[in-house]
Amino acid sequence: MSLKGAKLLEPTWYSVEIDFVPKMEATDQEIGGLNDFASKAFSEENRVEVRQIRWLGRPKEHAVFASTVAKLATKEQVSKLL
């Protein structure tokens, strides 16, 4: 199937779920989302390129750990993590 005039607007990124993320260490207290340190640490520790990382849903208020979704650059990086 072809879509006349369709264009790819940005590169494809691949999602992976990350469980047991320490909520207190990874949360930016001002915005409630993940802080830049969490993304950078995960990227460096696992040698992957993280485009975006976000909470998977809203973490429970008193939870110690929560799950995130990270968007990675390649399928190979996702396979490496799994």
Distance bins in CASP14 RR format, pairs under 12 A and 6 or more apart:
PFRMAT RR
TARGET T0000
AUTHOR 0000-0000-0000
RMODE 2
METHOD distances of the structure
MODEL  1
10 51 0 0 0 0 1 0 0 0 0 0 0
10 52 0 0 0 0 0 1 0 0 0 0 0
10 71 0 0 0 0 0 1 0 0 0 0 0
10 73 0 0 0 0 0 1 0 0 0 0 0
11 49 0 0 0 0 0 1 0 0 0 0 0
11 51 0 0 0 0 1 0 0 0 0 0 0
11 71 0 0 0 0 0 1 0 0 0 0 0
11 72 0 0 0 0 0 1 0 0 0 0 0
11 73 1 0 0 1 0 0 0 0 0 0 0
11 74 0 0 0 0 1 0 0 0 0 0 0
12 51 0 0 0 0 0 1 0 0 0 0 0
12 71 0 0 0 0 1 0 0 0 0 0 0
12 72 0 0 0 0 0 1 0 0 0 0 0
12 73 0 0 0 0 1 0 0 0 0 0 0
12 74 0 0 0 0 1 0 0 0 0 0 0
12 75 0 0 0 0 1 0 0 0 0 0 0
12 78 0 0 0 0 0 1 0 0 0 0 0
13 48 0 0 0 0 0 1 0 0 0 0 0
13 49 0 0 0 0 1 0 0 0 0 0 0
13 50 0 0 0 0 1 0 0 0 0 0 0
13 51 1 0 1 0 0 0 0 0 0 0 0
13 52 1 0 0 1 0 0 0 0 0 0 0
13 53 0 0 0 0 0 1 0 0 0 0 0
13 69 0 0 0 0 0 1 0 0 0 0 0
13 70 0 0 0 0 1 0 0 0 0 0 0
13 71 1 0 1 0 0 0 0 0 0 0 0
13 72 1 0 0 1 0 0 0 0 0 0 0
13 73 1 0 0 1 0 0 0 0 0 0 0
13 74 0 0 0 0 1 0 0 0 0 0 0
13 75 0 0 0 0 0 1 0 0 0 0 0
13 77 0 0 0 0 1 0 0 0 0 0 0
13 78 0 0 0 0 1 0 0 0 0 0 0
14 48 0 0 0 0 0 1 0 0 0 0 0
14 49 0 0 0 0 0 1 0 0 0 0 0
14 50 0 0 0 0 0 1 0 0 0 0 0
14 51 0 0 0 0 1 0 0 0 0 0 0
14 52 0 0 0 0 0 1 0 0 0 0 0
14 69 0 0 0 0 0 1 0 0 0 0 0
14 70 0 0 0 0 1 0 0 0 0 0 0
14 71 1 0 0 1 0 0 0 0 0 0 0
14 72 1 0 1 0 0 0 0 0 0 0 0
14 73 1 0 0 1 0 0 0 0 0 0 0
14 74 1 0 0 1 0 0 0 0 0 0 0
14 75 1 0 1 0 0 0 0 0 0 0 0
14 76 0 0 0 0 1 0 0 0 0 0 0
14 77 1 0 0 1 0 0 0 0 0 0 0
14 78 1 0 1 0 0 0 0 0 0 0 0
14 79 0 0 0 0 1 0 0 0 0 0 0
14 80 0 0 0 0 0 1 0 0 0 0 0
14 81 0 0 0 0 0 1 0 0 0 0 0
14 82 0 0 0 0 0 1 0 0 0 0 0
15 50 0 0 0 0 0 1 0 0 0 0 0
15 51 0 0 0 0 0 1 0 0 0 0 0
15 52 0 0 0 0 1 0 0 0 0 0 0
15 53 0 0 0 0 0 1 0 0 0 0 0
15 54 0 0 0 0 0 1 0 0 0 0 0
15 56 0 0 0 0 1 0 0 0 0 0 0
15 68 0 0 0 0 0 1 0 0 0 0 0
15 69 1 0 1 0 0 0 0 0 0 0 0
15 70 1 0 0 1 0 0 0 0 0 0 0
15 71 1 0 1 0 0 0 0 0 0 0 0
15 72 1 0 0 1 0 0 0 0 0 0 0
15 73 0 0 0 0 0 1 0 0 0 0 0
15 75 0 0 0 0 0 1 0 0 0 0 0
15 77 0 0 0 0 0 1 0 0 0 0 0
15 78 1 0 0 1 0 0 0 0 0 0 0
15 81 0 0 0 0 0 1 0 0 0 0 0
15 82 0 0 0 0 0 1 0 0 0 0 0
16 42 0 0 0 0 0 1 0 0 0 0 0
16 46 0 0 0 0 1 0 0 0 0 0 0
16 48 0 0 0 0 1 0 0 0 0 0 0
16 50 0 0 0 0 1 0 0 0 0 0 0
16 51 0 0 0 0 0 1 0 0 0 0 0
16 52 0 0 0 0 0 1 0 0 0 0 0
16 53 0 0 0 0 1 0 0 0 0 0 0
16 56 0 0 0 0 0 1 0 0 0 0 0
16 67 0 0 0 0 0 1 0 0 0 0 0
16 68 0 0 0 0 1 0 0 0 0 0 0
16 69 1 0 0 1 0 0 0 0 0 0 0
16 70 1 0 1 0 0 0 0 0 0 0 0
16 71 0 0 0 0 1 0 0 0 0 0 0
16 72 1 0 0 1 0 0 0 0 0 0 0
16 73 0 0 0 0 0 1 0 0 0 0 0
16 74 0 0 0 0 0 1 0 0 0 0 0
16 75 0 0 0 0 0 1 0 0 0 0 0
16 76 0 0 0 0 0 1 0 0 0 0 0
16 77 0 0 0 0 1 0 0 0 0 0 0
16 78 1 0 1 0 0 0 0 0 0 0 0
16 79 0 0 0 0 1 0 0 0 0 0 0
16 80 0 0 0 0 1 0 0 0 0 0 0
16 81 1 0 1 0 0 0 0 0 0 0 0
16 82 1 0 0 1 0 0 0 0 0 0 0
17 53 0 0 0 0 0 1 0 0 0 0 0
17 54 0 0 0 0 0 1 0 0 0 0 0
17 55 0 0 0 0 0 1 0 0 0 0 0
17 56 1 0 0 1 0 0 0 0 0 0 0
17 57 0 0 0 0 0 1 0 0 0 0 0
17 66 0 0 0 0 0 1 0 0 0 0 0
17 67 1 0 0 1 0 0 0 0 0 0 0
17 68 1 0 0 1 0 0 0 0 0 0 0
17 69 1 0 1 0 0 0 0 0 0 0 0
17 70 0 0 0 0 1 0 0 0 0 0 0
17 71 0 0 0 0 0 1 0 0 0 0 0
17 72 0 0 0 0 0 1 0 0 0 0 0
17 78 0 0 0 0 0 1 0 0 0 0 0
17 81 0 0 0 0 1 0 0 0 0 0 0
17 82 0 0 0 0 1 0 0 0 0 0 0
18 26 0 0 0 0 1 0 0 0 0 0 0
18 34 0 0 0 0 0 1 0 0 0 0 0
18 38 0 0 0 0 1 0 0 0 0 0 0
18 39 0 0 0 0 0 1 0 0 0 0 0
18 41 0 0 0 0 0 1 0 0 0 0 0
18 42 1 0 0 1 0 0 0 0 0 0 0
18 43 0 0 0 0 0 1 0 0 0 0 0
18 45 0 0 0 0 0 1 0 0 0 0 0
18 46 0 0 0 0 1 0 0 0 0 0 0
18 48 0 0 0 0 0 1 0 0 0 0 0
18 50 0 0 0 0 1 0 0 0 0 0 0
18 53 1 0 0 1 0 0 0 0 0 0 0
18 54 0 0 0 0 0 1 0 0 0 0 0
18 55 0 0 0 0 0 1 0 0 0 0 0
18 56 0 0 0 0 1 0 0 0 0 0 0
18 65 0 0 0 0 0 1 0 0 0 0 0
18 66 0 0 0 0 1 0 0 0 0 0 0
18 67 1 0 0 1 0 0 0 0 0 0 0
18 68 1 0 1 0 0 0 0 0 0 0 0
18 69 1 0 0 1 0 0 0 0 0 0 0
18 70 1 0 1 0 0 0 0 0 0 0 0
18 71 0 0 0 0 0 1 0 0 0 0 0
18 72 0 0 0 0 0 1 0 0 0 0 0
18 78 0 0 0 0 0 1 0 0 0 0 0
18 81 0 0 0 0 1 0 0 0 0 0 0
18 82 0 0 0 0 0 1 0 0 0 0 0
19 55 0 0 0 0 0 1 0 0 0 0 0
19 56 0 0 0 0 1 0 0 0 0 0 0
19 59 0 0 0 0 0 1 0 0 0 0 0
19 63 0 0 0 0 0 1 0 0 0 0 0
19 65 1 0 0 1 0 0 0 0 0 0 0
19 66 0 0 0 0 1 0 0 0 0 0 0
19 67 1 0 1 0 0 0 0 0 0 0 0
19 68 0 0 0 0 1 0 0 0 0 0 0
19 69 0 0 0 0 0 1 0 0 0 0 0
19 70 0 0 0 0 0 1 0 0 0 0 0
19 81 0 0 0 0 0 1 0 0 0 0 0
20 26 0 0 0 0 0 1 0 0 0 0 0
20 56 0 0 0 0 0 1 0 0 0 0 0
20 59 0 0 0 0 0 1 0 0 0 0 0
20 63 0 0 0 0 0 1 0 0 0 0 0
20 64 0 0 0 0 1 0 0 0 0 0 0
20 65 1 0 1 0 0 0 0 0 0 0 0
20 66 0 0 0 0 1 0 0 0 0 0 0
20 67 1 0 0 1 0 0 0 0 0 0 0
20 68 0 0 0 0 1 0 0 0 0 0 0
21 27 0 0 0 0 1 0 0 0 0 0 0
21 33 0 0 0 0 0 1 0 0 0 0 0
21 34 1 0 0 1 0 0 0 0 0 0 0
21 35 0 0 0 0 0 1 0 0 0 0 0
21 37 0 0 0 0 0 1 0 0 0 0 0
21 38 1 0 0 1 0 0 0 0 0 0 0
21 39 0 0 0 0 0 1 0 0 0 0 0
21 41 0 0 0 0 0 1 0 0 0 0 0
21 42 0 0 0 0 1 0 0 0 0 0 0
21 53 0 0 0 0 1 0 0 0 0 0 0
21 54 0 0 0 0 0 1 0 0 0 0 0
21 55 0 0 0 0 1 0 0 0 0 0 0
21 56 0 0 0 0 1 0 0 0 0 0 0
21 59 0 0 0 0 1 0 0 0 0 0 0
21 63 0 0 0 0 0 1 0 0 0 0 0
21 64 0 0 0 0 0 1 0 0 0 0 0
21 65 1 0 0 1 0 0 0 0 0 0 0
21 66 1 0 1 0 0 0 0 0 0 0 0
21 67 1 0 0 1 0 0 0 0 0 0 0
21 68 1 0 1 0 0 0 0 0 0 0 0
21 69 0 0 0 0 0 1 0 0 0 0 0
21 70 0 0 0 0 1 0 0 0 0 0 0
22 34 0 0 0 0 0 1 0 0 0 0 0
22 35 0 0 0 0 0 1 0 0 0 0 0
22 37 0 0 0 0 0 1 0 0 0 0 0
22 38 0 0 0 0 1 0 0 0 0 0 0
22 41 0 0 0 0 0 1 0 0 0 0 0
22 42 0 0 0 0 0 1 0 0 0 0 0
22 59 0 0 0 0 0 1 0 0 0 0 0
22 63 0 0 0 0 0 1 0 0 0 0 0
22 64 1 0 0 1 0 0 0 0 0 0 0
22 65 1 0 0 1 0 0 0 0 0 0 0
22 66 0 0 0 0 1 0 0 0 0 0 0
22 67 0 0 0 0 0 1 0 0 0 0 0
22 68 0 0 0 0 0 1 0 0 0 0 0
23 29 0 0 0 0 0 1 0 0 0 0 0
23 32 0 0 0 0 0 1 0 0 0 0 0
23 33 0 0 0 0 0 1 0 0 0 0 0
23 34 0 0 0 0 1 0 0 0 0 0 0
23 35 0 0 0 0 0 1 0 0 0 0 0
23 38 0 0 0 0 0 1 0 0 0 0 0
23 55 0 0 0 0 1 0 0 0 0 0 0
23 56 0 0 0 0 0 1 0 0 0 0 0
23 58 0 0 0 0 0 1 0 0 0 0 0
23 59 1 0 1 0 0 0 0 0 0 0 0
23 60 0 0 0 0 1 0 0 0 0 0 0
23 61 0 0 0 0 1 0 0 0 0 0 0
23 62 0 0 0 0 1 0 0 0 0 0 0
23 63 1 0 1 0 0 0 0 0 0 0 0
23 64 1 0 0 1 0 0 0 0 0 0 0
23 65 1 0 0 1 0 0 0 0 0 0 0
23 66 1 0 1 0 0 0 0 0 0 0 0
23 67 0 0 0 0 0 1 0 0 0 0 0
23 68 0 0 0 0 0 1 0 0 0 0 0
24 32 0 0 0 0 0 1 0 0 0 0 0
24 34 0 0 0 0 0 1 0 0 0 0 0
24 35 0 0 0 0 0 1 0 0 0 0 0
24 38 0 0 0 0 0 1 0 0 0 0 0
24 59 0 0 0 0 0 1 0 0 0 0 0
24 61 0 0 0 0 0 1 0 0 0 0 0
24 62 0 0 0 0 0 1 0 0 0 0 0
24 63 0 0 0 0 1 0 0 0 0 0 0
24 64 1 0 0 1 0 0 0 0 0 0 0
24 65 0 0 0 0 1 0 0 0 0 0 0
24 66 0 0 0 0 0 1 0 0 0 0 0
25 34 0 0 0 0 0 1 0 0 0 0 0
25 35 0 0 0 0 1 0 0 0 0 0 0
25 37 1 0 0 1 0 0 0 0 0 0 0
25 38 1 0 0 1 0 0 0 0 0 0 0
25 41 0 0 0 0 1 0 0 0 0 0 0
25 42 0 0 0 0 0 1 0 0 0 0 0
25 64 0 0 0 0 0 1 0 0 0 0 0
25 65 0 0 0 0 0 1 0 0 0 0 0
25 66 0 0 0 0 0 1 0 0 0 0 0
26 32 0 0 0 0 0 1 0 0 0 0 0
26 33 0 0 0 0 1 0 0 0 0 0 0
26 34 1 0 1 0 0 0 0 0 0 0 0
26 35 1 0 0 1 0 0 0 0 0 0 0
26 36 0 0 0 0 0 1 0 0 0 0 0
26 37 1 0 0 1 0 0 0 0 0 0 0
26 38 1 1 0 0 0 0 0 0 0 0 0
26 39 0 0 0 0 1 0 0 0 0 0 0
26 40 0 0 0 0 0 1 0 0 0 0 0
26 41 0 0 0 0 1 0 0 0 0 0 0
26 42 0 0 0 0 1 0 0 0 0 0 0
26 53 0 0 0 0 1 0 0 0 0 0 0
26 54 0 0 0 0 0 1 0 0 0 0 0
26 55 0 0 0 0 1 0 0 0 0 0 0
26 59 0 0 0 0 1 0 0 0 0 0 0
26 63 0 0 0 0 0 1 0 0 0 0 0
26 64 0 0 0 0 0 1 0 0 0 0 0
26 65 0 0 0 0 1 0 0 0 0 0 0
26 66 1 0 0 1 0 0 0 0 0 0 0
26 67 0 0 0 0 0 1 0 0 0 0 0
26 68 1 0 0 1 0 0 0 0 0 0 0
26 70 0 0 0 0 0 1 0 0 0 0 0
27 33 1 0 0 1 0 0 0 0 0 0 0
27 34 1 0 0 1 0 0 0 0 0 0 0
27 35 1 0 0 1 0 0 0 0 0 0 0
27 36 0 0 0 0 0 1 0 0 0 0 0
27 37 0 0 0 0 0 1 0 0 0 0 0
27 38 0 0 0 0 1 0 0 0 0 0 0
27 53 0 0 0 0 0 1 0 0 0 0 0
27 54 0 0 0 0 0 1 0 0 0 0 0
27 55 0 0 0 0 1 0 0 0 0 0 0
27 58 0 0 0 0 0 1 0 0 0 0 0
27 59 1 0 0 1 0 0 0 0 0 0 0
27 61 0 0 0 0 0 1 0 0 0 0 0
27 63 0 0 0 0 0 1 0 0 0 0 0
27 64 0 0 0 0 0 1 0 0 0 0 0
27 65 0 0 0 0 0 1 0 0 0 0 0
27 66 0 0 0 0 1 0 0 0 0 0 0
27 68 0 0 0 0 0 1 0 0 0 0 0
28 34 1 0 0 1 0 0 0 0 0 0 0
28 35 1 0 1 0 0 0 0 0 0 0 0
28 36 1 0 0 1 0 0 0 0 0 0 0
28 37 0 0 0 0 1 0 0 0 0 0 0
28 38 0 0 0 0 1 0 0 0 0 0 0
28 39 0 0 0 0 0 1 0 0 0 0 0
28 53 0 0 0 0 0 1 0 0 0 0 0
28 54 0 0 0 0 0 1 0 0 0 0 0
28 55 0 0 0 0 0 1 0 0 0 0 0
29 35 0 0 0 0 1 0 0 0 0 0 0
30 36 0 0 0 0 0 1 0 0 0 0 0
31 54 0 0 0 0 0 1 0 0 0 0 0
31 55 0 0 0 0 0 1 0 0 0 0 0
32 38 0 0 0 0 0 1 0 0 0 0 0
32 54 0 0 0 0 0 1 0 0 0 0 0
32 55 0 0 0 0 1 0 0 0 0 0 0
32 57 0 0 0 0 0 1 0 0 0 0 0
32 58 0 0 0 0 1 0 0 0 0 0 0
32 59 0 0 0 0 1 0 0 0 0 0 0
32 61 0 0 0 0 0 1 0 0 0 0 0
32 66 0 0 0 0 0 1 0 0 0 0 0
33 39 0 0 0 0 0 1 0 0 0 0 0
33 52 0 0 0 0 0 1 0 0 0 0 0
33 53 0 0 0 0 1 0 0 0 0 0 0
33 54 1 0 0 1 0 0 0 0 0 0 0
33 55 1 0 0 1 0 0 0 0 0 0 0
33 56 0 0 0 0 0 1 0 0 0 0 0
33 57 0 0 0 0 0 1 0 0 0 0 0
33 58 0 0 0 0 1 0 0 0 0 0 0
33 59 0 0 0 0 1 0 0 0 0 0 0
33 66 0 0 0 0 0 1 0 0 0 0 0
33 68 0 0 0 0 1 0 0 0 0 0 0
34 40 0 0 0 0 0 1 0 0 0 0 0
34 41 0 0 0 0 0 1 0 0 0 0 0
34 42 0 0 0 0 1 0 0 0 0 0 0
34 50 0 0 0 0 0 1 0 0 0 0 0
34 52 0 0 0 0 1 0 0 0 0 0 0
34 53 1 0 1 0 0 0 0 0 0 0 0
34 54 1 0 0 1 0 0 0 0 0 0 0
34 55 1 0 0 1 0 0 0 0 0 0 0
34 56 0 0 0 0 0 1 0 0 0 0 0
34 57 0 0 0 0 0 1 0 0 0 0 0
34 59 0 0 0 0 0 1 0 0 0 0 0
34 66 0 0 0 0 1 0 0 0 0 0 0
34 67 0 0 0 0 0 1 0 0 0 0 0
34 68 1 0 0 1 0 0 0 0 0 0 0
34 69 0 0 0 0 0 1 0 0 0 0 0
34 70 0 0 0 0 1 0 0 0 0 0 0
35 41 0 0 0 0 1 0 0 0 0 0 0
35 42 0 0 0 0 0 1 0 0 0 0 0
35 53 0 0 0 0 1 0 0 0 0 0 0
35 54 0 0 0 0 0 1 0 0 0 0 0
35 55 0 0 0 0 0 1 0 0 0 0 0
35 68 0 0 0 0 0 1 0 0 0 0 0
36 42 0 0 0 0 0 1 0 0 0 0 0
36 43 0 0 0 0 0 1 0 0 0 0 0
36 50 0 0 0 0 0 1 0 0 0 0 0
36 52 0 0 0 0 0 1 0 0 0 0 0
36 53 0 0 0 0 1 0 0 0 0 0 0
37 43 0 0 0 0 0 1 0 0 0 0 0
37 44 0 0 0 0 0 1 0 0 0 0 0
37 45 0 0 0 0 0 1 0 0 0 0 0
37 53 0 0 0 0 0 1 0 0 0 0 0
38 44 0 0 0 0 0 1 0 0 0 0 0
38 45 0 0 0 0 0 1 0 0 0 0 0
38 50 0 0 0 0 1 0 0 0 0 0 0
38 52 0 0 0 0 0 1 0 0 0 0 0
38 53 1 0 0 1 0 0 0 0 0 0 0
38 54 0 0 0 0 0 1 0 0 0 0 0
38 55 0 0 0 0 0 1 0 0 0 0 0
38 66 0 0 0 0 0 1 0 0 0 0 0
38 68 1 0 0 1 0 0 0 0 0 0 0
38 70 0 0 0 0 1 0 0 0 0 0 0
39 45 0 0 0 0 0 1 0 0 0 0 0
39 46 0 0 0 0 0 1 0 0 0 0 0
39 48 0 0 0 0 0 1 0 0 0 0 0
39 49 0 0 0 0 0 1 0 0 0 0 0
39 50 1 0 1 0 0 0 0 0 0 0 0
39 51 0 0 0 0 1 0 0 0 0 0 0
39 52 1 0 0 1 0 0 0 0 0 0 0
39 53 1 0 1 0 0 0 0 0 0 0 0
39 54 0 0 0 0 1 0 0 0 0 0 0
39 68 0 0 0 0 1 0 0 0 0 0 0
39 69 0 0 0 0 0 1 0 0 0 0 0
39 70 1 0 0 1 0 0 0 0 0 0 0
39 71 0 0 0 0 0 1 0 0 0 0 0
39 72 0 0 0 0 0 1 0 0 0 0 0
40 46 0 0 0 0 0 1 0 0 0 0 0
40 48 0 0 0 0 0 1 0 0 0 0 0
40 49 0 0 0 0 0 1 0 0 0 0 0
40 50 0 0 0 0 1 0 0 0 0 0 0
40 53 0 0 0 0 1 0 0 0 0 0 0
40 70 0 0 0 0 0 1 0 0 0 0 0
41 48 0 0 0 0 0 1 0 0 0 0 0
41 50 0 0 0 0 1 0 0 0 0 0 0
41 53 0 0 0 0 0 1 0 0 0 0 0
41 70 0 0 0 0 0 1 0 0 0 0 0
42 48 1 0 0 1 0 0 0 0 0 0 0
42 49 0 0 0 0 0 1 0 0 0 0 0
42 50 1 0 0 1 0 0 0 0 0 0 0
42 51 0 0 0 0 0 1 0 0 0 0 0
42 52 0 0 0 0 0 1 0 0 0 0 0
42 53 1 0 0 1 0 0 0 0 0 0 0
42 68 0 0 0 0 1 0 0 0 0 0 0
42 69 0 0 0 0 0 1 0 0 0 0 0
42 70 1 0 0 1 0 0 0 0 0 0 0
42 71 0 0 0 0 0 1 0 0 0 0 0
42 72 0 0 0 0 1 0 0 0 0 0 0
42 77 0 0 0 0 0 1 0 0 0 0 0
42 81 0 0 0 0 1 0 0 0 0 0 0
43 49 1 0 0 1 0 0 0 0 0 0 0
43 50 1 0 1 0 0 0 0 0 0 0 0
43 51 0 0 0 0 1 0 0 0 0 0 0
43 52 0 0 0 0 0 1 0 0 0 0 0
43 53 0 0 0 0 1 0 0 0 0 0 0
43 70 0 0 0 0 1 0 0 0 0 0 0
43 71 0 0 0 0 0 1 0 0 0 0 0
43 72 0 0 0 0 1 0 0 0 0 0 0
43 73 0 0 0 0 0 1 0 0 0 0 0
43 77 0 0 0 0 1 0 0 0 0 0 0
43 81 0 0 0 0 0 1 0 0 0 0 0
44 50 0 0 0 0 1 0 0 0 0 0 0
45 70 0 0 0 0 0 1 0 0 0 0 0
45 81 0 0 0 0 0 1 0 0 0 0 0
46 53 0 0 0 0 0 1 0 0 0 0 0
46 70 0 0 0 0 1 0 0 0 0 0 0
46 72 0 0 0 0 1 0 0 0 0 0 0
46 77 0 0 0 0 1 0 0 0 0 0 0
46 78 0 0 0 0 0 1 0 0 0 0 0
46 80 1 0 0 1 0 0 0 0 0 0 0
46 81 1 0 0 1 0 0 0 0 0 0 0
46 82 0 0 0 0 0 1 0 0 0 0 0
47 72 0 0 0 0 0 1 0 0 0 0 0
47 73 0 0 0 0 0 1 0 0 0 0 0
47 74 0 0 0 0 0 1 0 0 0 0 0
47 76 0 0 0 0 0 1 0 0 0 0 0
47 77 0 0 0 0 1 0 0 0 0 0 0
47 80 0 0 0 0 1 0 0 0 0 0 0
47 81 0 0 0 0 1 0 0 0 0 0 0
48 70 0 0 0 0 1 0 0 0 0 0 0
48 71 0 0 0 0 0 1 0 0 0 0 0
48 72 1 0 1 0 0 0 0 0 0 0 0
48 73 1 0 0 1 0 0 0 0 0 0 0
48 74 0 0 0 0 1 0 0 0 0 0 0
48 75 0 0 0 0 0 1 0 0 0 0 0
48 76 0 0 0 0 1 0 0 0 0 0 0
48 77 1 0 1 0 0 0 0 0 0 0 0
48 78 0 0 0 0 1 0 0 0 0 0 0
48 79 0 0 0 0 0 1 0 0 0 0 0
48 80 1 0 0 1 0 0 0 0 0 0 0
48 81 1 0 0 1 0 0 0 0 0 0 0
48 82 0 0 0 0 0 1 0 0 0 0 0
49 70 0 0 0 0 0 1 0 0 0 0 0
49 71 0 0 0 0 1 0 0 0 0 0 0
49 72 1 0 0 1 0 0 0 0 0 0 0
49 73 1 1 0 0 0 0 0 0 0 0 0
49 74 1 0 0 1 0 0 0 0 0 0 0
49 76 0 0 0 0 0 1 0 0 0 0 0
49 77 1 0 0 1 0 0 0 0 0 0 0
49 78 0 0 0 0 0 1 0 0 0 0 0
49 80 0 0 0 0 0 1 0 0 0 0 0
50 68 0 0 0 0 0 1 0 0 0 0 0
50 69 0 0 0 0 0 1 0 0 0 0 0
50 70 1 0 1 0 0 0 0 0 0 0 0
50 71 1 0 0 1 0 0 0 0 0 0 0
50 72 1 0 0 1 0 0 0 0 0 0 0
50 73 0 0 0 0 1 0 0 0 0 0 0
50 74 0 0 0 0 0 1 0 0 0 0 0
50 77 0 0 0 0 1 0 0 0 0 0 0
50 78 0 0 0 0 0 1 0 0 0 0 0
50 81 0 0 0 0 0 1 0 0 0 0 0
51 69 0 0 0 0 0 1 0 0 0 0 0
51 70 0 0 0 0 1 0 0 0 0 0 0
51 71 1 0 1 0 0 0 0 0 0 0 0
51 72 1 0 0 1 0 0 0 0 0 0 0
51 73 1 0 0 1 0 0 0 0 0 0 0
51 74 0 0 0 0 0 1 0 0 0 0 0
51 77 0 0 0 0 0 1 0 0 0 0 0
52 68 0 0 0 0 0 1 0 0 0 0 0
52 69 0 0 0 0 1 0 0 0 0 0 0
52 70 1 0 0 1 0 0 0 0 0 0 0
52 71 1 0 1 0 0 0 0 0 0 0 0
52 72 0 0 0 0 1 0 0 0 0 0 0
52 73 0 0 0 0 0 1 0 0 0 0 0
53 66 0 0 0 0 0 1 0 0 0 0 0
53 67 0 0 0 0 0 1 0 0 0 0 0
53 68 1 0 1 0 0 0 0 0 0 0 0
53 69 1 0 0 1 0 0 0 0 0 0 0
53 70 1 0 1 0 0 0 0 0 0 0 0
53 71 1 0 0 1 0 0 0 0 0 0 0
53 72 0 0 0 0 1 0 0 0 0 0 0
54 66 0 0 0 0 0 1 0 0 0 0 0
54 67 0 0 0 0 0 1 0 0 0 0 0
54 68 1 0 0 1 0 0 0 0 0 0 0
54 69 1 0 1 0 0 0 0 0 0 0 0
54 70 0 0 0 0 1 0 0 0 0 0 0
54 71 0 0 0 0 1 0 0 0 0 0 0
55 63 0 0 0 0 0 1 0 0 0 0 0
55 65 0 0 0 0 0 1 0 0 0 0 0
55 66 1 0 0 1 0 0 0 0 0 0 0
55 67 1 0 0 1 0 0 0 0 0 0 0
55 68 1 0 1 0 0 0 0 0 0 0 0
55 69 1 0 0 1 0 0 0 0 0 0 0
55 70 0 0 0 0 0 1 0 0 0 0 0
56 65 0 0 0 0 0 1 0 0 0 0 0
56 66 1 0 0 1 0 0 0 0 0 0 0
56 67 1 0 1 0 0 0 0 0 0 0 0
56 68 1 0 1 0 0 0 0 0 0 0 0
56 69 1 0 1 0 0 0 0 0 0 0 0
56 70 0 0 0 0 1 0 0 0 0 0 0
57 63 0 0 0 0 0 1 0 0 0 0 0
57 66 0 0 0 0 1 0 0 0 0 0 0
57 67 1 0 0 1 0 0 0 0 0 0 0
57 68 0 0 0 0 1 0 0 0 0 0 0
57 69 0 0 0 0 1 0 0 0 0 0 0
58 66 0 0 0 0 1 0 0 0 0 0 0
58 67 0 0 0 0 0 1 0 0 0 0 0
58 68 0 0 0 0 0 1 0 0 0 0 0
59 65 0 0 0 0 1 0 0 0 0 0 0
59 66 1 1 0 0 0 0 0 0 0 0 0
59 67 0 0 0 0 1 0 0 0 0 0 0
59 68 0 0 0 0 1 0 0 0 0 0 0
60 66 1 0 0 1 0 0 0 0 0 0 0
60 67 0 0 0 0 0 1 0 0 0 0 0
69 78 0 0 0 0 0 1 0 0 0 0 0
70 77 0 0 0 0 1 0 0 0 0 0 0
70 78 0 0 0 0 1 0 0 0 0 0 0
70 81 0 0 0 0 1 0 0 0 0 0 0
71 77 0 0 0 0 0 1 0 0 0 0 0
71 78 0 0 0 0 1 0 0 0 0 0 0
72 78 1 0 1 0 0 0 0 0 0 0 0
72 79 0 0 0 0 1 0 0 0 0 0 0
72 80 0 0 0 0 1 0 0 0 0 0 0
72 81 1 0 0 1 0 0 0 0 0 0 0
72 82 0 0 0 0 0 1 0 0 0 0 0
73 80 0 0 0 0 0 1 0 0 0 0 0
74 80 0 0 0 0 1 0 0 0 0 0 0
74 81 0 0 0 0 0 1 0 0 0 0 0
75 81 0 0 0 0 0 1 0 0 0 0 0
75 82 0 0 0 0 0 1 0 0 0 0 0
76 82 0 0 0 0 0 1 0 0 0 0 0
END
